[in-house]
Amino acid sequence: MTDPAALRADAEALLPGLVALRRALHAHPEAGFRLPRTQRAVQDALGELDLEMASGPEDFSSITAVVRGAHPGPAVLLRADMDALRVQERTGLPYASRREGVMHACGHDLHTAGLVGAARLLAARRERMAGAVVLMFEPGEEAGGGALRMIREGVLDAAGTRVEAAYGVHVLPGPPGVFSTRGGTIMAGACALEVVVEGRGGHGSRPQQAIDPVPAVAQIVLALHAFATRRFPTSDPIVLSVTKLAGSEIINAIPDTASLGATIRILSERSRDVLEAELPALAQGIAAAHGCRATVSFRTVYPVTVNDETCAERALATIGGLLGEGRALRATEPSMASEDFSAVLAEVPGAFLFLGATPAGIDPDEAEMNHSPRALFEDGVLADQAAALAALALAHVGAR
């Protein structure tokens, strides 16, 4: 059995080094699939642990490492995403991003440092472990597709046998050090909609000689918002936000085309099917009423993230036993944000957890949300994250 007090103490002893790693990653963020500096930093941090380690090619900076126990047993996976966002940081932190237009605005720097901490805790216990822990350091989560590519690389079978469970943690505004999760749907799926309306351009002073696509696009925007609130039950809602509009580049010309883009969050495959079947006809019908033609593109960016009921309950019990019951809460509803860890949970059972990380002195309810250029996260939660991830793994591969 794992000694919770010893695991907590060992994690606290690692905290200064984990904070230093997190701040170094924060100061030098990289976005997308190619993260060479981040990859090297993680490799260096893991190098002394004598792990089975493999790295992705030059254009895809993944790292897969295996902590193999001294005794045979099952395999379990722990995941961290490593990529930053193309956001200009405005926090004023002393370790703020030194790269123009790139920032760790979603906390992936904490996720990466926290998993390095878990690796250290597990490596120190491998003589008592019966099984193996696969460490998945993922690039390109924000870009979409990083998890799928690592699955194709074989991350789920890196220990020589398919992992029996997978866990990931994501920081959010909230009381620092408090974890939450639930069985079933934990995060929404994400879909992308793009509509291009073709008319016939002309001079802004003579709209009667043109076929103006702009009013059609404006009406489609209003219709989409009505569709989102009238076509779906409150028990299975969607969130639709039109985030991109384009028309003429000059103010006195009617353009040939106008367009819109929208992000849509769903909680079920049924909702996705309704959207895919009905949105094209909606946009095309409105365009036709204006004498225009609409081309519609609809695609799934992330599937719904669904926790295994048993793994979610095990996670709550394990973290409650490690940190105290008040530090492991059952989430009451899913988040409408999306995650590509959903691809992992579509392959193997597991659970995705949230970790509150609002710094002291800031009301969590007023804190800037992830993806904000002013988002702040308390790096003191790194010890909790490392200990929790290690405990989740040891719940599967503890000494038999």
NULUMZA-79757 format. One record per residue (C-alpha): residue in one letter; x, y, z. Coordinates in steps of 0.2 Angstrom, whole numbers. Example, Ala and Ser with C-alpha at 12.3 -4.5 7.8 and 13.67 -1.06 7.14 Angstrom:
BEGIN
{"A", {62, -22, 39}},
{"S", {68, -5, 36}},
***
This chain:
BEGIN
{"M", {0, 0, 0}},
{"T", {6, 18, -4}},
{"D", {10, 28, 12}},
{"P", {0, 45, 8}},
{"A", {10, 55, 21}},
{"A", {27, 49, 13}},
{"L", {21, 53, -4}},
{"R", {15, 70, 1}},
{"A", {32, 74, 10}},
{"D", {42, 68, -5}},
{"A", {31, 78, -17}},
{"E", {34, 94, -6}},
{"A", {53, 91, -6}},
{"L", {52, 91, -25}},
{"L", {42, 107, -26}},
{"P", {56, 120, -28}},
{"G", {63, 111, -43}},
{"L", {46, 109, -51}},
{"V", {43, 127, -49}},
{"A", {59, 131, -57}},
{"L", {55, 120, -72}},
{"R", {38, 127, -73}},
{"R", {44, 145, -74}},
{"A", {58, 141, -86}},
{"L", {44, 133, -98}},
{"H", {33, 148, -95}},
{"A", {47, 160, -100}},
{"H", {51, 151, -116}},
{"P", {34, 144, -123}},
{"E", {32, 135, -139}},
{"A", {16, 132, -149}},
{"G", {10, 119, -160}},
{"F", {18, 102, -164}},
{"R", {36, 107, -164}},
{"L", {42, 111, -147}},
{"P", {61, 107, -147}},
{"R", {66, 118, -132}},
{"T", {52, 111, -122}},
{"Q", {56, 93, -127}},
{"R", {74, 95, -122}},
{"A", {69, 103, -105}},
{"V", {58, 88, -101}},
{"Q", {71, 75, -108}},
{"D", {84, 83, -96}},
{"A", {73, 83, -81}},
{"L", {69, 64, -84}},
{"G", {87, 60, -89}},
{"E", {93, 54, -72}},
{"L", {78, 43, -69}},
{"D", {84, 29, -80}},
{"L", {67, 27, -89}},
{"E", {63, 19, -105}},
{"M", {61, 34, -116}},
{"A", {56, 38, -134}},
{"S", {54, 55, -143}},
{"G", {45, 60, -158}},
{"P", {52, 66, -175}},
{"E", {59, 84, -178}},
{"D", {41, 90, -183}},
{"F", {32, 82, -168}},
{"S", {40, 84, -151}},
{"S", {32, 70, -141}},
{"I", {40, 61, -127}},
{"T", {34, 44, -121}},
{"A", {43, 37, -105}},
{"V", {40, 21, -96}},
{"V", {43, 19, -77}},
{"R", {44, 0, -76}},
{"G", {41, -8, -59}},
{"A", {52, -22, -52}},
{"H", {37, -34, -53}},
{"P", {25, -39, -67}},
{"G", {8, -31, -67}},
{"P", {-3, -20, -77}},
{"A", {1, -4, -86}},
{"V", {-7, 13, -83}},
{"L", {-5, 30, -92}},
{"L", {-2, 48, -86}},
{"R", {-3, 62, -98}},
{"A", {3, 80, -99}},
{"D", {1, 92, -113}},
{"M", {16, 104, -117}},
{"D", {11, 116, -130}},
{"A", {7, 135, -127}},
{"L", {-5, 147, -136}},
{"R", {-2, 160, -148}},
{"V", {-7, 174, -136}},
{"Q", {2, 189, -131}},
{"E", {5, 188, -112}},
{"R", {0, 203, -101}},
{"T", {2, 196, -84}},
{"G", {18, 206, -79}},
{"L", {25, 191, -70}},
{"P", {44, 191, -68}},
{"Y", {45, 175, -78}},
{"A", {33, 180, -91}},
{"S", {35, 174, -109}},
{"R", {50, 181, -118}},
{"R", {42, 176, -135}},
{"E", {32, 188, -144}},
{"G", {14, 182, -146}},
{"V", {16, 165, -137}},
{"M", {11, 161, -119}},
{"H", {7, 147, -108}},
{"A", {-11, 154, -105}},
{"C", {-19, 137, -102}},
{"G", {-7, 130, -89}},
{"H", {2, 117, -99}},
{"D", {18, 122, -91}},
{"L", {11, 116, -74}},
{"H", {4, 100, -82}},
{"T", {22, 96, -89}},
{"A", {31, 100, -73}},
{"G", {18, 91, -63}},
{"L", {20, 75, -73}},
{"V", {39, 76, -71}},
{"G", {36, 77, -53}},
{"A", {25, 61, -53}},
{"A", {39, 53, -63}},
{"R", {52, 56, -50}},
{"L", {40, 50, -36}},
{"L", {36, 34, -46}},
{"A", {54, 31, -50}},
{"A", {59, 31, -32}},
{"R", {46, 18, -29}},
{"R", {49, 6, -43}},
{"E", {56, -8, -33}},
{"R", {39, -10, -25}},
{"M", {29, -7, -41}},
{"A", {20, -22, -49}},
{"G", {17, -15, -67}},
{"A", {22, 0, -77}},
{"V", {17, 18, -79}},
{"V", {18, 26, -96}},
{"L", {21, 45, -96}},
{"M", {13, 54, -111}},
{"F", {21, 71, -114}},
{"E", {10, 78, -128}},
{"P", {13, 92, -141}},
{"G", {-1, 100, -151}},
{"E", {-15, 98, -139}},
{"E", {-21, 116, -143}},
{"A", {-19, 113, -162}},
{"G", {-29, 97, -161}},
{"G", {-22, 80, -165}},
{"G", {-8, 78, -154}},
{"A", {-16, 64, -144}},
{"L", {-21, 55, -160}},
{"R", {-4, 56, -167}},
{"M", {4, 49, -151}},
{"I", {-9, 35, -151}},
{"R", {-4, 31, -169}},
{"E", {14, 31, -162}},
{"G", {10, 18, -150}},
{"V", {9, 27, -133}},
{"L", {-5, 16, -127}},
{"D", {6, 1, -129}},
{"A", {23, 8, -124}},
{"A", {25, -3, -109}},
{"G", {23, -19, -120}},
{"T", {5, -21, -115}},
{"R", {-11, -10, -118}},
{"V", {-13, 2, -103}},
{"E", {-28, -3, -92}},
{"A", {-32, 15, -87}},
{"A", {-27, 33, -92}},
{"Y", {-27, 49, -81}},
{"G", {-24, 67, -85}},
{"V", {-25, 83, -74}},
{"H", {-29, 101, -80}},
{"V", {-28, 117, -70}},
{"L", {-42, 130, -69}},
{"P", {-47, 145, -59}},
{"G", {-53, 138, -42}},
{"P", {-47, 135, -24}},
{"P", {-29, 130, -25}},
{"G", {-26, 112, -23}},
{"V", {-44, 106, -24}},
{"F", {-47, 92, -37}},
{"S", {-64, 88, -45}},
{"T", {-70, 76, -58}},
{"R", {-86, 65, -61}},
{"G", {-90, 49, -70}},
{"G", {-98, 51, -88}},
{"T", {-96, 67, -98}},
{"I", {-83, 78, -91}},
{"M", {-79, 90, -105}},
{"A", {-88, 95, -121}},
{"G", {-84, 90, -139}},
{"A", {-80, 104, -151}},
{"C", {-85, 107, -168}},
{"A", {-81, 120, -181}},
{"L", {-93, 128, -193}},
{"E", {-87, 139, -208}},
{"V", {-99, 147, -220}},
{"V", {-95, 156, -236}},
{"V", {-109, 166, -245}},
{"E", {-106, 170, -263}},
{"G", {-115, 185, -271}},
{"R", {-110, 198, -284}},
{"G", {-100, 213, -279}},
{"G", {-102, 231, -283}},
{"H", {-101, 249, -278}},
{"G", {-108, 253, -261}},
{"S", {-119, 267, -268}},
{"R", {-128, 255, -280}},
{"P", {-133, 239, -270}},
{"Q", {-147, 236, -283}},
{"Q", {-134, 232, -296}},
{"A", {-126, 219, -284}},
{"I", {-131, 204, -275}},
{"D", {-125, 208, -257}},
{"P", {-119, 193, -247}},
{"V", {-117, 203, -231}},
{"P", {-135, 204, -226}},
{"A", {-136, 185, -229}},
{"V", {-122, 182, -217}},
{"A", {-129, 194, -204}},
{"Q", {-146, 184, -205}},
{"I", {-137, 167, -204}},
{"V", {-128, 173, -188}},
{"L", {-145, 177, -180}},
{"A", {-152, 161, -186}},
{"L", {-138, 151, -179}},
{"H", {-140, 158, -161}},
{"A", {-159, 155, -162}},
{"F", {-155, 137, -168}},
{"A", {-144, 134, -153}},
{"T", {-157, 138, -141}},
{"R", {-172, 131, -149}},
{"R", {-167, 115, -157}},
{"F", {-158, 107, -142}},
{"P", {-166, 102, -125}},
{"T", {-159, 109, -109}},
{"S", {-154, 92, -104}},
{"D", {-142, 91, -118}},
{"P", {-137, 109, -122}},
{"I", {-125, 116, -135}},
{"V", {-115, 132, -135}},
{"L", {-113, 141, -152}},
{"S", {-102, 156, -153}},
{"V", {-99, 165, -170}},
{"T", {-81, 171, -168}},
{"K", {-76, 176, -186}},
{"L", {-84, 188, -199}},
{"A", {-77, 194, -215}},
{"G", {-83, 204, -230}},
{"S", {-76, 218, -240}},
{"E", {-59, 225, -236}},
{"I", {-64, 242, -241}},
{"I", {-79, 252, -234}},
{"N", {-87, 258, -250}},
{"A", {-88, 241, -260}},
{"I", {-100, 227, -259}},
{"P", {-90, 211, -259}},
{"D", {-92, 196, -270}},
{"T", {-92, 185, -254}},
{"A", {-94, 186, -236}},
{"S", {-91, 173, -223}},
{"L", {-92, 168, -205}},
{"G", {-84, 155, -193}},
{"A", {-91, 148, -177}},
{"T", {-86, 136, -163}},
{"I", {-99, 124, -156}},
{"R", {-98, 114, -140}},
{"I", {-108, 98, -138}},
{"L", {-111, 86, -124}},
{"S", {-117, 71, -135}},
{"E", {-115, 63, -152}},
{"R", {-133, 65, -155}},
{"S", {-131, 84, -154}},
{"R", {-116, 83, -167}},
{"D", {-127, 72, -179}},
{"V", {-141, 85, -178}},
{"L", {-129, 100, -181}},
{"E", {-120, 91, -196}},
{"A", {-137, 86, -204}},
{"E", {-146, 103, -202}},
{"L", {-134, 117, -202}},
{"P", {-129, 116, -220}},
{"A", {-148, 117, -225}},
{"L", {-151, 132, -213}},
{"A", {-136, 142, -220}},
{"Q", {-140, 138, -238}},
{"G", {-158, 142, -237}},
{"I", {-155, 159, -230}},
{"A", {-142, 162, -243}},
{"A", {-154, 157, -257}},
{"A", {-167, 169, -250}},
{"H", {-155, 183, -253}},
{"G", {-151, 177, -271}},
{"C", {-134, 170, -265}},
{"R", {-126, 153, -263}},
{"A", {-118, 146, -247}},
{"T", {-104, 134, -245}},
{"V", {-104, 126, -228}},
{"S", {-90, 116, -219}},
{"F", {-94, 107, -203}},
{"R", {-80, 97, -194}},
{"T", {-77, 89, -177}},
{"V", {-62, 96, -169}},
{"Y", {-63, 86, -152}},
{"P", {-75, 72, -147}},
{"V", {-84, 73, -131}},
{"T", {-72, 69, -116}},
{"V", {-81, 54, -106}},
{"N", {-74, 48, -90}},
{"D", {-75, 30, -85}},
{"E", {-87, 29, -70}},
{"T", {-76, 17, -60}},
{"C", {-60, 26, -64}},
{"A", {-68, 43, -59}},
{"E", {-74, 36, -42}},
{"R", {-56, 28, -40}},
{"A", {-48, 45, -43}},
{"L", {-59, 54, -31}},
{"A", {-56, 40, -17}},
{"T", {-37, 40, -20}},
{"I", {-35, 59, -20}},
{"G", {-47, 61, -5}},
{"G", {-36, 48, 4}},
{"L", {-20, 57, -1}},
{"L", {-25, 75, 2}},
{"G", {-41, 74, 12}},
{"E", {-59, 73, 7}},
{"G", {-62, 91, 5}},
{"R", {-48, 91, -8}},
{"A", {-57, 79, -20}},
{"L", {-74, 85, -25}},
{"R", {-87, 77, -37}},
{"A", {-91, 89, -51}},
{"T", {-109, 93, -53}},
{"E", {-109, 97, -72}},
{"P", {-97, 95, -87}},
{"S", {-86, 109, -93}},
{"M", {-91, 116, -110}},
{"A", {-72, 118, -114}},
{"S", {-65, 104, -125}},
{"E", {-49, 92, -124}},
{"D", {-40, 80, -135}},
{"F", {-37, 69, -120}},
{"S", {-54, 63, -126}},
{"A", {-45, 53, -140}},
{"V", {-36, 43, -126}},
{"L", {-52, 40, -116}},
{"A", {-61, 34, -132}},
{"E", {-48, 20, -133}},
{"V", {-45, 15, -114}},
{"P", {-55, 18, -98}},
{"G", {-49, 33, -87}},
{"A", {-53, 49, -80}},
{"F", {-49, 68, -83}},
{"L", {-48, 79, -67}},
{"F", {-48, 98, -64}},
{"L", {-36, 106, -52}},
{"G", {-40, 123, -44}},
{"A", {-25, 134, -46}},
{"T", {-30, 152, -43}},
{"P", {-16, 162, -34}},
{"A", {-19, 169, -16}},
{"G", {-27, 186, -15}},
{"I", {-38, 183, -31}},
{"D", {-56, 178, -30}},
{"P", {-57, 162, -40}},
{"D", {-74, 167, -47}},
{"E", {-66, 183, -53}},
{"A", {-50, 175, -60}},
{"E", {-45, 177, -78}},
{"M", {-50, 161, -87}},
{"N", {-38, 149, -96}},
{"H", {-33, 157, -113}},
{"S", {-33, 174, -107}},
{"P", {-17, 185, -109}},
{"R", {-19, 189, -90}},
{"A", {-22, 171, -84}},
{"L", {-12, 167, -68}},
{"F", {-10, 150, -60}},
{"E", {-2, 146, -43}},
{"D", {13, 135, -46}},
{"G", {12, 130, -27}},
{"V", {-1, 117, -33}},
{"L", {13, 107, -42}},
{"A", {17, 96, -27}},
{"D", {-2, 92, -26}},
{"Q", {-2, 88, -44}},
{"A", {13, 77, -44}},
{"A", {8, 67, -29}},
{"A", {-10, 65, -35}},
{"L", {-4, 58, -52}},
{"A", {8, 46, -44}},
{"A", {-5, 40, -32}},
{"L", {-17, 37, -46}},
{"A", {-4, 27, -55}},
{"L", {1, 17, -39}},
{"A", {-18, 13, -36}},
{"H", {-16, 2, -52}},
{"V", {2, -4, -50}},
{"G", {6, -4, -32}},
{"A", {16, -19, -25}},
{"R", {5, -35, -26}},
***
